[in-house]
Amino acid sequence: MSKFAGLVVISSAVAFLGSGGYVLIPTGVPVGAREVVDPKCDIKGNISIDTGERIYHVPGQKYYAETRISPEYGEQWFCSEADARAAGWRKSKR
């Protein structure tokens, strides 16, 4: 391997790891991309079938376990409640 190629490989690795590695996708990530996102992004952004309202659920809430995320309807995962609110979602009341 030439010195240049080695330098490119090392520089790329340093840049990748220095930026957080695989957690490069912004918050509010569609569920299809969830497998490459930090597993701590466990807030479910669900859209009400009845009202179209955007509601997020956090672990421990009454309907968290049964809430399913459907990316084809614009539903998504969030890494923090602040991210969900900033994207226009409200917290579930239950």
Helices and strands as residue ranges (DSSP letters): H 3-18, E 29-30, G 31-36, E 43-47, E 54-57, G 71-73, E 76-78, H 81-86, E 90-91
